[in-house]
Amino acid sequence: MTHNFGDLNEFSHLFRKEIIPSKTTLLEEGKMANTIYFIEQGCIRSWFNNNSKDITVQFFFEEDQVASIESFRTNRASLFTLETIEKTIVYCLEKKDFEFIMENSPSIKKYAEDKIFERLVFYQALSIILCKLCSGSSFSRVLKFDSVFKDN
Protein backbone atom coordinates (compact mmCIF):
# COMPACT_ATOMS: atom_id res chain seq x y z
CA MET A 1 0.00 0.00 0.00
CA THR A 2 1.56 3.28 -1.08
CA HIS A 3 0.35 6.14 1.06
CA ASN A 4 1.20 9.19 3.05
CA PHE A 5 -0.88 8.16 6.04
CA GLY A 6 1.73 7.50 8.72
CA ASP A 7 3.21 4.11 9.72
CA LEU A 8 0.39 1.92 8.43
CA ASN A 9 2.49 -0.91 6.99
CA GLU A 10 2.33 -2.76 10.30
CA PHE A 11 -1.46 -2.77 9.98
CA SER A 12 -1.77 -3.28 6.20
CA HIS A 13 -3.54 -6.63 6.74
CA LEU A 14 -6.51 -4.69 8.17
CA PHE A 15 -7.10 -2.75 4.94
CA ARG A 16 -9.17 -3.97 2.00
CA LYS A 17 -8.25 -2.66 -1.44
CA GLU A 18 -11.20 -1.92 -3.74
CA ILE A 19 -11.49 -0.62 -7.26
CA ILE A 20 -14.78 1.25 -7.38
CA PRO A 21 -16.56 2.35 -10.56
CA SER A 22 -17.59 5.94 -11.22
CA LYS A 23 -20.84 7.16 -9.66
CA THR A 24 -20.84 4.49 -6.94
CA THR A 25 -22.45 5.43 -3.63
CA LEU A 26 -20.18 4.48 -0.74
CA LEU A 27 -22.43 5.87 1.99
CA GLU A 28 -25.96 7.24 1.80
CA GLU A 29 -27.09 10.29 3.74
CA GLY A 30 -29.00 9.04 6.79
CA LYS A 31 -27.06 5.74 7.04
CA MET A 32 -24.37 4.80 9.55
CA ALA A 33 -20.72 5.16 8.55
CA ASN A 34 -18.56 2.15 9.39
CA THR A 35 -15.69 2.65 6.94
CA ILE A 36 -12.89 5.13 6.31
CA TYR A 37 -11.65 5.33 2.71
CA PHE A 38 -7.98 6.03 1.94
CA ILE A 39 -7.86 7.18 -1.66
CA GLU A 40 -5.01 5.87 -3.78
CA GLN A 41 -6.41 7.07 -7.11
CA GLY A 42 -9.59 8.83 -8.17
CA CYS A 43 -12.06 11.19 -6.55
CA ILE A 44 -14.87 10.98 -3.98
CA ARG A 45 -17.52 13.66 -3.56
CA SER A 46 -19.42 14.39 -0.36
CA TRP A 47 -22.86 15.92 -0.83
CA PHE A 48 -26.28 16.27 0.77
CA ASN A 49 -29.80 16.54 -0.55
CA ASN A 50 -31.55 19.90 -0.25
CA ASN A 51 -35.10 19.80 -1.60
CA SER A 52 -34.17 17.19 -4.25
CA LYS A 53 -31.03 19.09 -5.25
CA ASP A 54 -27.51 17.71 -4.69
CA ILE A 55 -25.34 20.18 -2.77
CA THR A 56 -21.64 19.29 -2.99
CA VAL A 57 -19.73 19.80 0.24
CA GLN A 58 -16.24 18.72 -0.74
CA PHE A 59 -14.12 16.65 -3.11
CA PHE A 60 -11.45 14.21 -1.93
CA PHE A 61 -8.49 13.11 -4.08
CA GLU A 62 -5.36 10.94 -4.05
CA GLU A 63 -3.83 10.52 -0.58
CA ASP A 64 -6.95 11.96 1.11
CA GLN A 65 -8.92 10.04 3.68
CA VAL A 66 -12.68 10.36 3.85
CA ALA A 67 -15.50 9.17 6.06
CA SER A 68 -18.63 10.68 7.44
CA ILE A 69 -16.62 11.29 10.59
CA GLU A 70 -19.53 12.56 12.68
CA SER A 71 -21.38 9.31 11.96
CA PHE A 72 -18.27 7.14 12.25
CA ARG A 73 -17.34 8.47 15.69
CA THR A 74 -20.80 9.09 17.22
CA ASN A 75 -22.87 6.25 15.73
CA ARG A 76 -25.36 8.77 14.37
CA ALA A 77 -26.80 8.87 10.87
CA SER A 78 -24.55 10.50 8.28
CA LEU A 79 -25.37 14.06 7.30
CA PHE A 80 -24.16 13.49 3.75
CA THR A 81 -23.58 10.99 0.95
CA LEU A 82 -20.18 9.79 -0.27
CA GLU A 83 -19.96 8.97 -3.97
CA THR A 84 -17.16 8.28 -6.45
CA ILE A 85 -17.12 10.64 -9.42
CA GLU A 86 -14.64 8.56 -11.42
CA LYS A 87 -13.09 5.10 -11.18
CA THR A 88 -11.49 5.19 -7.74
CA ILE A 89 -9.02 2.91 -5.98
CA VAL A 90 -9.35 2.97 -2.21
CA TYR A 91 -8.12 1.13 0.84
CA CYS A 92 -11.06 0.54 3.17
CA LEU A 93 -10.64 0.42 6.92
CA GLU A 94 -13.56 -0.73 9.07
CA LYS A 95 -14.40 1.06 12.31
CA LYS A 96 -13.28 -1.76 14.62
CA ASP A 97 -9.92 -1.92 12.84
CA PHE A 98 -9.52 1.87 13.00
CA GLU A 99 -10.12 1.73 16.76
CA PHE A 100 -7.59 -1.10 17.10
CA ILE A 101 -4.94 0.94 15.26
CA MET A 102 -5.67 4.04 17.36
CA GLU A 103 -5.21 2.00 20.54
CA ASN A 104 -1.98 0.39 19.36
CA SER A 105 -0.07 3.10 17.50
CA PRO A 106 0.55 6.48 19.15
CA SER A 107 2.18 7.84 15.96
CA ILE A 108 -0.81 6.96 13.77
CA LYS A 109 -3.20 8.30 16.42
CA LYS A 110 -1.28 11.59 16.40
CA TYR A 111 -1.38 11.68 12.59
CA ALA A 112 -5.17 11.09 12.63
CA GLU A 113 -5.68 13.81 15.24
CA ASP A 114 -3.63 16.24 13.12
CA LYS A 115 -5.73 15.44 10.01
CA ILE A 116 -8.97 15.88 11.97
CA PHE A 117 -7.74 19.24 13.27
CA GLU A 118 -6.86 20.35 9.70
CA ARG A 119 -10.37 19.41 8.58
CA LEU A 120 -11.90 21.29 11.54
CA VAL A 121 -10.01 24.44 10.56
CA PHE A 122 -11.26 24.06 6.97
CA TYR A 123 -14.88 23.67 8.11
CA GLN A 124 -14.63 26.61 10.49
CA ALA A 125 -13.47 28.82 7.62
CA LEU A 126 -16.24 27.44 5.44
CA SER A 127 -18.87 28.16 8.10
CA ILE A 128 -17.70 31.78 8.31
CA ILE A 129 -18.01 32.14 4.54
CA LEU A 130 -21.47 30.58 4.60
CA CYS A 131 -22.62 32.87 7.42
CA LYS A 132 -21.49 35.87 5.42
CA LEU A 133 -23.49 34.60 2.46
CA CYS A 134 -26.65 33.93 4.47
CA SER A 135 -29.21 36.64 4.52
CA GLY A 136 -31.24 37.63 7.54
CA SER A 137 -30.42 38.22 11.15
CA SER A 138 -28.12 36.10 13.27
CA PHE A 139 -31.21 34.75 15.01
CA SER A 140 -32.66 33.50 11.71
CA ARG A 141 -29.30 31.86 10.84
CA VAL A 142 -29.29 30.09 14.22
CA LEU A 143 -32.83 28.85 13.59
CA LYS A 144 -31.79 27.53 10.16
CA PHE A 145 -28.73 25.85 11.67
CA ASP A 146 -30.76 24.38 14.52
CA SER A 147 -33.36 22.93 12.14
CA VAL A 148 -30.61 21.09 10.23
CA PHE A 149 -28.90 19.64 13.33
CA LYS A 150 -31.89 19.31 15.67
CA ASP A 151 -32.00 15.50 15.79
CA ASN A 152 -28.26 14.85 15.49
Secondary structure, DSSP 8 states (H G I E B T S, - for coil): ---SSSS-GGGGGG-EEEEE-TT-EEE-TTS---EEEEEEES-EEEEEEETTEEEEEEEE-TT-EE--HHHHHH----SSEEEESS-EEEEEEEHHHHHHHHHH-HHHHHHHHHHHHHHHHHHHHHHHHHHHH--S-HHHHHHHHHHHHTT-
